Amino acid sequence: MTNEDMQKFGQSNMDMAVTSFGVWTKGAQAIAAEVVDYSKKSAESSAAAWEKLMSAKSLEKALEVQSQYLRSSYEDFVAEATKLGELYVDLAKQAYKPFEATLAKASAMK
């Protein structure tokens, strides 16, 4: 390998690392924004349920409010967990893309 080949190889690796880092940064920001949004919605939902619970005129109504809150909280959590899982999978796929060609070449050389 010539000096020029080594420089190209080094530059190529640096470009891949920078691209991958940019993808990780963007993905982490999207995940953080999603978590913050979910946390805000969850707190608002909890406050609304608490208000309904405090205004319940009977034990039956209080149990109904609590049951509805627990059901919706569980459904929201499952939906959020699914969404976050998809974001993580997409992040991993996007971060891997810059390295695909290099890894394919390395595998072919074996």
SELUMBA-635862 format. One record per atom (N, C-alpha, C): x, y, z; residue number from 1. Coordinates in pm, 1 decimal. Example, Ala and Ser with C-alpha at 12.3 -4.5 7.8 and 13.67 -1.06 7.14 Angstrom:
% SELUMBA-635862
         xx         yy         zz   num
     1319.0     -569.0      780.0     1
     1230.0     -450.0      780.0     1
     1320.0     -330.0      780.0     1
     1285.0     -225.0      708.0     2
     1367.0     -106.0      714.0     2
     1290.0        3.0      787.0     2
//
This chain:
% SELUMBA-635862
         xx         yy         zz   num
       83.3     -117.6        0.0     1
        0.0        0.0        0.0     1
       88.2      124.5        0.0     1
       54.7      217.1      -87.4     2
      132.6      340.5      -95.2     2
       84.7      437.4       12.5     2
      162.9      540.3       29.6     3
      128.3      643.9      126.1     3
       -5.5      707.6       89.1     3
      -28.3      727.8      -40.0     4
     -153.1      787.7      -87.3     4
     -272.3      695.3      -55.7     4
     -252.6      564.9      -74.5     5
     -357.8      468.1      -42.5     5
     -390.9      472.2      106.9     5
     -287.9      482.3      188.1     6
     -308.0      489.5      333.3     6
     -384.6      615.4      371.7     6
     -353.7      727.6      306.3     7
     -423.3      852.2      334.7     7
     -570.3      841.4      295.1     7
     -596.4      784.0      178.1     8
     -734.8      765.7      133.2     8
     -811.0      674.8      229.3     8
     -745.0      568.7      271.6     9
     -806.5      474.5      364.8     9
     -837.7      544.3      497.4     9
     -743.9      621.3      547.3    10
     -764.3      695.2      672.6    10
     -875.8      796.8      659.7    10
     -878.0      869.0      547.4    11
     -982.6      969.6      525.0    11
    -1118.5      902.1      513.2    11
    -1123.2      790.0      445.6    12
    -1247.9      715.8      430.2    12
    -1301.0      670.7      566.0    12
    -1212.6      619.1      649.3    13
    -1253.7      575.8      783.4    13
    -1301.1      693.4      868.6    13
    -1232.8      805.7      855.6    14
    -1272.3      924.8      931.0    14
    -1409.8      972.6      884.9    14
    -1433.2      972.8      754.2    15
    -1563.2     1013.7      700.5    15
    -1675.2      922.2      751.3    15
    -1647.9      791.7      753.9    16
    -1748.5      697.2      803.7    16
    -1778.0      722.6      951.0    16
    -1676.5      747.4     1029.7    17
    -1694.0      771.6     1172.2    17
    -1773.5      899.0     1196.3    17
    -1742.3     1004.6     1122.1    18
    -1813.4     1131.4     1136.9    18
    -1960.0     1115.3     1097.1    18
    -1984.7     1044.5      987.3    19
    -2122.3     1020.3      942.4    19
    -2198.5      939.9     1046.9    19
    -2137.2      836.2     1096.9    20
    -2201.0      751.6     1197.4    20
    -2229.7      831.4     1325.0    20
    -2135.1      913.8     1366.6    21
    -2154.7      996.2     1485.9    21
    -2271.0     1092.5     1466.3    21
    -2282.3     1150.0     1347.7    22
    -2393.4     1240.4     1318.1    22
    -2527.2     1168.2     1326.2    22
    -2530.9     1045.9     1277.0    23
    -2653.5      966.0     1283.3    23
    -2688.7      936.0     1428.8    23
    -2588.4      896.2     1508.0    24
    -2612.5      867.1     1649.4    24
    -2663.5      991.0     1722.3    24
    -2605.3     1105.5     1693.9    25
    -2647.1     1229.5     1759.0    25
    -2792.1     1262.2     1724.5    25
    -2824.0     1256.7     1596.5    26
    -2960.4     1285.5     1552.1    26
    -3059.1     1185.7     1612.8    26
    -3023.4     1058.8     1613.4    27
    -3111.0      956.1     1669.4    27
    -3131.2      973.6     1819.1    27
    -3024.1     1003.8     1889.9    28
    -3033.7     1024.7     2034.7    28
    -3121.3     1145.5     2066.8    28
    -3111.8     1248.9     1986.0    29
    -3196.1     1367.0     2006.6    29
    -3343.1     1333.5     1983.3    29
    -3371.2     1253.6     1880.7    30
    -3509.5     1213.6     1852.1    30
    -3565.6     1128.7     1965.8    30
    -3484.2     1038.3     2017.2    31
    -3528.1      953.1     2127.9    31
    -3550.7     1036.5     2253.3    31
    -3460.0     1127.5     2282.0    32
    -3475.7     1214.0     2399.5    32
    -3601.0     1300.2     2387.8    32
    -3626.4     1354.7     2270.0    33
    -3746.5     1436.7     2250.0    33
    -3872.7     1352.3     2269.7    33
    -3869.0     1229.5     2221.9    34
    -3984.1     1139.4     2237.3    34
    -4008.6     1107.2     2384.8    34
    -3902.7     1082.2     2460.0    35
    -3916.0     1051.6     2602.1    35
    -3971.0     1172.8     2678.1    35
    -3921.4     1290.9     2646.5    36
    -3969.9     1412.7     2711.7    36
    -4117.7     1433.7     2680.4    36
    -4155.3     1415.0     2555.1    37
    -4295.0     1431.1     2514.6    37
    -4384.8     1331.4     2587.3    37
    -4342.3     1206.2     2593.2    38
    -4420.3     1103.2     2662.6    38
    -4432.5     1137.1     2811.4    38
    -4323.7     1181.2     2872.3    39
    -4325.6     1215.9     3014.7    39
    -4423.9     1329.8     3041.9    39
    -4424.2     1428.7     2953.3    40
    -4516.3     1542.5     2968.6    40
    -4660.8     1495.2     2957.0    40
    -4689.7     1414.0     2854.2    41
    -4825.8     1362.4     2836.5    41
    -4868.1     1276.1     2955.0    41
    -4775.0     1195.8     3005.4    42
    -4804.3     1109.0     3118.9    42
    -4836.7     1190.7     3243.9    42
    -4760.3     1295.8     3268.0    43
    -4785.7     1381.6     3384.2    43
    -4920.5     1451.7     3371.2    43
    -4952.9     1498.7     3250.0    44
    -5081.7     1564.6     3227.8    44
    -5197.3     1467.2     3247.9    44
    -5180.5     1347.0     3198.3    45
    -5283.1     1244.0     3213.3    45
    -5302.4     1207.7     3360.2    45
    -5194.3     1198.1     3432.0    46
    -5199.9     1166.5     3574.6    46
    -5271.2     1277.7     3652.7    46
    -5240.3     1401.7     3620.6    47
    -5304.8     1515.0     3688.5    47
    -5454.8     1518.1     3659.3    47
    -5491.2     1490.7     3534.1    48
    -5633.7     1489.3     3498.6    48
    -5706.6     1376.4     3571.1    48
    -5643.0     1260.7     3579.3    49
    -5704.3     1147.2     3650.0    49
    -5718.6     1178.6     3798.6    49
    -5619.7     1244.4     3854.8    50
    -5625.9     1280.6     3996.6    50
    -5742.3     1375.8     4022.8    50
    -5760.4     1473.1     3934.0    51
    -5872.4     1566.4     3948.2    51
    -6006.7     1493.8     3940.8    51
    -6018.8     1402.1     3845.5    52
    -6142.2     1323.8     3833.8    52
    -6164.0     1238.8     3958.3    52
    -6058.2     1181.8     4008.9    53
    -6067.5     1097.0     4126.9    53
    -6112.3     1177.7     4248.4    53
    -6060.8     1297.1     4261.5    54
    -6096.2     1382.3     4375.0    54
    -6241.6     1432.7     4366.6    54
    -6293.4     1442.2     4244.8    55
    -6430.5     1490.0     4230.2    55
    -6532.3     1376.0     4227.1    55
    -6485.7     1252.2     4238.1    56
    -6577.7     1137.7     4237.1    56
    -6669.8     1145.0     4358.5    56
    -6798.5     1122.4     4334.3    57
    -6898.9     1132.9     4440.6    57
    -6925.3      998.7     4510.2    57
    -6873.5      891.4     4451.9    58
    -6895.9      761.0     4513.6    58
    -6772.1      674.2     4496.0    58
    -6767.9      567.3     4574.6    59
    -6658.4      474.0     4564.8    59
    -6657.7      406.6     4427.9    59
    -6775.3      376.0     4375.4    60
    -6785.8      314.3     4242.8    60
    -6725.6      404.6     4135.2    60
    -6760.1      532.6     4141.8    61
    -6707.5      627.5     4043.9    61
    -6555.4      639.9     4058.4    61
    -6505.3      641.7     4180.4    62
    -6360.9      651.2     4204.0    62
    -6289.0      529.6     4146.1    62
    -6345.4      411.3     4166.7    63
    -6285.9      289.9     4112.2    63
    -6290.3      289.3     3959.6    63
    -6397.9      342.9     3903.6    64
    -6409.4      352.5     3757.5    64
    -6302.0      445.2     3700.3    64
    -6284.6      560.3     3764.4    65
    -6182.8      656.4     3720.5    65
    -6044.1      593.4     3729.1    65
    -6016.4      527.3     3839.1    66
    -5886.5      463.9     3857.4    66
    -5864.2      354.0     3753.8    66
    -5964.9      275.8     3728.5    67
    -5954.2      168.2     3629.8    67
    -5927.8      223.2     3490.2    67
    -6000.8      327.9     3453.4    68
    -5980.3      390.4     3322.2    68
    -5838.5      446.7     3310.0    68
    -5792.8      510.4     3416.5    69
    -5658.5      567.7     3415.4    69
    -5552.2      459.3     3400.1    69
    -5565.5      352.1     3476.3    70
    -5467.4      244.2     3468.5    70
    -5466.5      179.6     3330.1    70
    -5584.4      158.5     3272.4    71
    -5593.4       98.3     3140.6    71
    -5527.5      188.5     3035.5    71
    -5563.1      315.7     3037.7    72
    -5505.5      407.2     2937.3    72
    -5355.7      426.7     2958.6    72
    -5311.4      427.6     3083.6    73
    -5167.6      441.1     3111.5    73
    -5090.9      321.3     3057.7    73
    -5145.8      203.1     3077.3    74
    -5081.2       82.0     3027.4    74
    -5075.0       84.0     2875.0    74
    -5185.5      118.1     2809.8    75
    -5189.1      122.8     2663.5    75
    -5091.0      226.3     2609.4    75
    -5087.2      342.0     2674.1    76
    -4992.3      446.2     2632.3    76
    -4847.7      399.6     2649.3    76
    -4820.1      330.5     2761.1    77
    -4684.3      282.5     2785.7    77
    -4642.7      180.3     2680.1    77
    -4730.0       86.6     2648.3    78
    -4698.4      -14.6     2547.9    78
    -4672.7       51.9     2412.0    78
    -4757.8      147.2     2376.9    79
    -4739.6      218.1     2249.7    79
    -4606.7      294.5     2248.9    79
    -4573.9      357.1     2358.6    80
    -4448.7      433.7     2367.4    80
    -4328.3      340.6     2362.5    80
    -4335.2      229.2     2431.9    81
    -4225.1      132.9     2429.8    81
    -4203.3       79.9     2287.9    81
    -4310.9       54.8     2216.8    82
    -4300.5        8.3     2077.9    82
    -4235.7      115.8     1990.7    82
    -4280.3      238.7     2008.3    83
    -4225.9      349.3     1929.6    83
    -4076.6      369.7     1958.1    83
    -4039.6      364.1     2086.1    84
    -3897.8      379.9     2120.9    84
    -3814.4      264.3     2066.4    84
    -3869.8      144.2     2071.3    85
    -3799.8       29.6     2014.3    85
    -3772.2       49.0     1866.8    85
    -3872.0       99.8     1795.4    86
    -3855.3      126.6     1652.3    86
    -3750.0      234.4     1628.1    86
    -3748.8      336.6     1713.0    87
    -3648.4      442.6     1699.1    87
    -3507.3      387.1     1721.3    87
    -3490.9      300.1     1820.4    88
    -3359.3      240.7     1845.8    88
    -3314.8      151.3     1730.7    88
    -3407.3       71.6     1676.8    89
    -3373.1      -15.8     1564.0    89
    -3332.8       68.4     1443.3    89
    -3409.1      172.7     1415.7    90
    -3376.9      260.2     1303.1    90
    -3241.8      328.5     1324.7    90
    -3216.1      370.2     1446.3    91
    -3087.8      433.2     1478.0    91
    -2972.8      337.0     1450.4    91
    -2985.6      213.9     1494.4    92
    -2879.1      116.1     1472.3    92
    -2858.4       90.8     1323.0    92
    -2966.7       78.7     1247.9    93
    -2955.4       55.3     1103.4    93
    -2886.8      172.4     1033.9    93
    -2928.0      293.6     1068.6    94
    -2870.6      411.7     1005.0    94
    -2723.2      430.3     1042.4    94
    -2688.4      400.9     1166.4    95
    -2548.6      417.0     1209.8    95
    -2458.0      312.1     1146.6    95
    -2514.0      196.9     1111.8    96
    -2436.0       89.0     1051.4    96
    -2410.6      113.1      902.8    96
    -2499.9      185.0      836.8    97
    -2490.2      203.6      691.9    97
    -2353.5      250.6      642.5    97
    -2290.6      349.0      705.2    98
    -2160.9      394.2      653.6    98
    -2054.4      284.4      653.4    98
    -2070.0      183.4      736.8    99
    -1968.8       79.1      749.9    99
    -1998.3      -44.1      664.8    99
    -2114.4      -53.3      605.8   100
    -2154.9     -172.7      530.1   100
    -2055.6     -208.9      420.3   100
    -2020.6     -113.1      336.9   101
    -1932.4     -140.8      222.5   101
    -1794.7     -187.5      271.7   101
    -1740.9     -122.0      372.3   102
    -1609.9     -159.0      423.7   102
    -1611.5     -298.8      484.5   102
    -1716.9     -328.1      559.7   103
    -1726.5     -460.9      620.4   103
    -1747.6     -568.8      515.2   103
    -1820.4     -535.6      409.9   104
    -1840.5     -632.0      300.9   104
    -1706.7     -661.2      231.5   104
    -1627.1     -557.2      210.5   105
    -1495.1     -575.5      148.3   105
    -1405.5     -660.7      237.7   105
    -1410.1     -633.9      368.4   106
    -1325.8     -709.4      461.7   106
    -1368.8     -855.7      465.7   106
    -1496.1     -881.9      459.1   107
    -1545.4    -1020.4      458.1   107
    -1505.7    -1092.5      331.5   107
    -1505.9    -1020.6      219.8   108
    -1470.4    -1080.3       91.1   108
    -1320.9    -1114.4       85.2   108
    -1238.8    -1040.9      161.4   109
    -1095.4    -1061.7      158.3   109
    -1053.4    -1186.6      235.9   109
    -1140.6    -1240.0      319.1   110
    -1105.6    -1356.1      402.2   110
    -1089.2    -1479.0      322.8   110
//
